[in-house]
Each structure stands twice: as C-alpha cells, then as structure tokens.
C-alpha cells in the first residue's frame, strides 16, 4: 500500500484509532477454493470511526494483530496524567506520543519528555517503543532510547543517538561513516559497532503474539521507561542549537536524503520558525524543519519510511555539525 499517497491526521483522542479490528479468513469467504499462498491467509479488517469497513492488509495465518485498544488499556493502567498526541493515516498506520509534564531545555526552548509508540494494521510500520521493537527493548545489551515532544512544531523527536555509549563514541561513528573524499556527506549506513545495534527501526514478527502476552510484555516494558534516562541525543540537540548555519551550509538541506518536495517544505518551515522565534538559522531549526515536513506532508511514504528518513537526516546533520 506504499503507493497510496496520504497525509497523517493528527488527533488527541484514543477513540480515533481504537476502532474495531480483526481477521477475516480467506477460507471462510472462499470455502470452495484451495488457497496456495500460505503467506496470505487472513484479511486485516477494521472500521474507522464514522467510516466503512476497510481491508488494511492480507497476512499469513500466524500473524497476530496488535489492536490499538490493547495499547490504550496498558497506558491507562500505568498512567493517569498524560497528554496524548496521535498521528495516523487512512492506510492504518499509527504514531502515538504519550507526553509528560517533565521538561528539559534546548537553548531557550522547553521540550517535554514523552514515550513514542508506533503500530500499524497494514504491516508497513512495525510495533515499536521509542523506536525499538519488543525483542530489542528486552535485549539487555540495547540501550533504552528517550523521546521528546516539541510543542512549537507539534512533533515528537526520537532519541536517535541514545544507543551510543557517549558523545565521543558517537562522533567516531560519524567520522567513520559521514565524509566522502569529495568532502560531501555520504549516505550513512547503520552501524553495528561501538554500542549501536541498528540504524533503522527493526521489524517485529507478530507470529503467535496473543493479546494477553502482548499486554503483559508492554506493561512491564513501559513501566521501566517511565523515568527518563540520561540522553545523549539531548547533548547533540544542544550542539545543533549553538551552531548557526552559514553560507557553506546553504546546500545542506538539498543534499539531505529526503524527496525534493519535502526539502522545499522544510525550507519554508525553517524560515517560518526563524520568524516565530526571532532567531538566526541553526542546525537545530534545520533538523526540526525537516522533521516537521516528514511527519506532516502528503506523501506515499509510510510512517516507518518517515522515521527511517528522520534518523538518516539526524545523523547527516550531526556529521556536518561536528565536522
């Protein structure tokens, strides 16, 4: 379904995404047929609030659907006071931000700590917590990530550098991946050394994941993430904020690994935030402008695609800022 162009909707209500969802088996609707495609056995069917029944995907027999209602129940068991922000698409993809009152500063701006979860009914965006799947979060060798909410652009910021041991390790990784002989930034590939497990949001295998097991695991994992840990990414943000753009950086936005139209929208957003804040252009504003464009623009990109690009942009800008 990646060919369908969509623009993420924004909501502050669970009701907009906690609609009925479930499987419809092909053997039930085609009883006289022998279905040879074993990886296509069940239709994932839901009915959004006020909408028609929708087929979001066709999956294998052992694929387990993760209902948003199950996520809601676990969050409400753990938390009584939080702000909710949801981005969701008509193709059945969801980015859920649980925003807390706890704050931190980047320059003169105040950001809020949050938990970010993703889910989908079309199979295009994996279920993740802070950008990591349940197996990755359970892996004791994987550092838990943080996320922040920036009210100015109404976007969540993922802790893309939090899996590194410290800033020196992260900068060595950037130096090893960022600069080409020509002096231009190369496409940054995921690192699997010096504390970083993966550079992309990994996929979760929904095989035989029962609702009860899912809710139990999610409850335990979220309970361990309610107190934010020291964030390396916040140190990188502070460096972004302190470093102004100059003429040598004029082409950086065009060189980032995003579609041309999104780059144009990011440029417009950058100028708007400069006027809103009355500040000069900085690496911090550039990153946030791209982040805003990625998660608000109409595009054929899935939410998972947008997060992958956001991470690549973060590392690309960091490589330039620390060069």
WOSUL-V429347 format. One record per residue. SS is DSSP state (H for helix, E for strand, L for the rest). PHI is phi in whole degrees, 0 to 359 (NA if undefined). NEAR is the number of other ideal C-beta (glycine too) atoms within 8 Angstrom. Layout:
BEGIN
{{SS/PHI/NEAR} {SS/PHI/NEAR}}
END
This chain:
BEGIN
{{L/NA/9} {L/292/8} {L/282/5} {L/280/8} {L/280/7} {E/213/10} {L/241/9} {L/302/11} {E/277/9} {E/243/8} {E/212/10} {L/238/7} {L/231/7} {H/301/10} {H/301/6} {H/288/11} {L/237/11} {L/262/9} {L/267/8} {L/301/5} {E/215/11} {E/184/8} {E/271/8} {E/235/9} {E/278/9} {H/298/13} {H/295/8} {H/282/7} {H/265/7} {L/229/8} {L/294/6} {L/267/3} {L/247/6} {L/269/3} {L/267/10} {L/275/4} {L/280/6} {L/293/8} {L/273/6} {L/225/9} {L/243/12} {E/226/12} {E/271/10} {E/265/17} {E/241/12} {E/223/13} {E/228/9} {L/303/9} {L/304/6} {L/76/3} {L/244/6} {L/271/4} {E/298/6} {E/231/10} {E/270/8} {E/273/13} {E/187/11} {E/235/8} {E/234/11} {L/286/9} {L/294/6} {L/265/7} {E/286/10} {L/254/10} {L/282/10} {L/259/11} {L/288/9} {H/298/13} {H/298/8} {H/294/12} {H/297/13} {H/301/10} {H/299/9} {H/293/12} {H/299/11} {H/289/8} {H/292/6} {H/273/9} {L/231/8} {L/246/4} {L/226/4} {L/203/9} {E/254/7} {E/250/11} {E/227/13} {E/236/15} {E/247/12} {E/216/11} {L/243/12} {L/293/7} {L/273/11} {L/89/13} {E/237/16} {E/219/15} {E/237/14} {E/244/14} {E/250/13} {E/260/13} {E/255/11} {E/254/9} {E/284/5} {E/300/7} {E/234/8} {E/213/9} {E/249/8} {E/233/10} {L/63/8} {L/266/4} {E/269/10} {E/249/6} {E/250/12} {E/246/12} {E/291/13} {E/207/12} {E/243/11} {E/242/14} {E/234/11} {E/237/16} {E/202/12} {E/203/16} {L/254/12} {L/261/12} {L/79/8} {L/272/11} {L/239/12} {L/289/11} {L/287/12} {E/222/11} {E/238/15} {L/53/14} {L/82/13} {E/236/12} {L/286/13} {H/303/11} {H/301/7} {H/292/11} {H/293/12} {H/289/8} {L/291/8} {L/294/4} {L/277/4} {L/264/10} {L/287/8} {L/293/11} {L/263/13} {L/247/13} {E/216/15} {E/228/13} {E/244/14} {E/249/12} {L/294/6} {L/302/9} {L/250/10} {L/54/7} {E/232/11} {E/270/12} {E/242/13} {E/277/13} {L/279/15} {L/293/11} {L/258/12} {L/291/13} {L/279/9} {L/273/14} {L/295/6} {L/198/7} {H/295/9} {H/296/6} {H/296/11} {H/297/13} {H/293/9} {H/295/9} {H/297/13} {H/298/13} {H/298/9} {H/280/7} {H/238/11} {H/261/13} {E/254/8} {L/269/7} {L/299/3} {L/285/4} {L/94/5} {L/274/6} {E/283/11} {L/275/8} {L/295/5} {L/278/12} {L/264/6} {L/301/7} {L/261/10} {L/236/6} {L/230/6} {L/52/9} {L/93/8} {L/250/12} {L/279/8} {L/200/8} {L/260/10} {L/229/7} {L/288/13} {L/286/9} {L/275/6} {L/262/10} {L/266/4} {L/280/11} {E/302/7} {L/55/5} {L/270/8} {L/282/7} {H/302/7} {H/294/6} {H/295/8} {H/299/12} {H/295/11} {H/295/8} {H/296/10} {H/296/13} {H/301/11} {H/294/8} {H/289/12} {H/294/13} {H/300/8} {L/280/7} {L/249/10} {L/290/8} {L/262/4} {L/295/6} {L/268/7} {L/306/3} {L/246/10} {H/292/13} {H/300/14} {H/296/12} {H/294/10} {H/294/14} {H/302/11} {H/297/10} {H/293/12} {H/304/15} {H/293/12} {H/278/7} {L/255/10} {E/280/7} {L/283/11} {L/231/5} {H/300/4} {H/294/4} {H/263/8} {L/302/6} {L/268/6} {H/299/12} {H/299/11} {H/290/6} {H/272/8} {L/291/11} {L/281/7} {L/228/11} {L/303/7} {H/303/5} {H/296/7} {H/292/13} {H/297/14} {H/295/8} {H/294/10} {H/295/15} {H/298/10} {H/295/8} {H/294/13} {H/301/13} {H/295/8} {H/297/8} {H/291/13} {H/301/12} {H/291/7} {H/296/7} {H/267/10} {L/62/5} {L/235/7} {L/281/6} {L/287/9} {E/223/13} {H/297/14} {H/297/12} {H/292/13} {H/296/16} {H/299/12} {H/293/15} {H/295/13} {H/292/16} {H/302/13} {H/296/12} {H/296/14} {H/299/14} {H/257/12} {H/235/8} {L/280/10} {L/286/5} {E/198/10} {L/276/7} {L/292/10} {L/285/12} {H/298/16} {H/298/13} {H/300/9} {H/295/12} {H/294/13} {H/298/10} {H/293/12} {H/300/14} {H/294/14} {H/298/12} {H/296/15} {H/304/12} {H/292/14} {H/295/14} {H/293/14} {H/298/14} {H/300/15} {H/288/12} {H/293/11} {H/266/8} {L/294/6}}
END
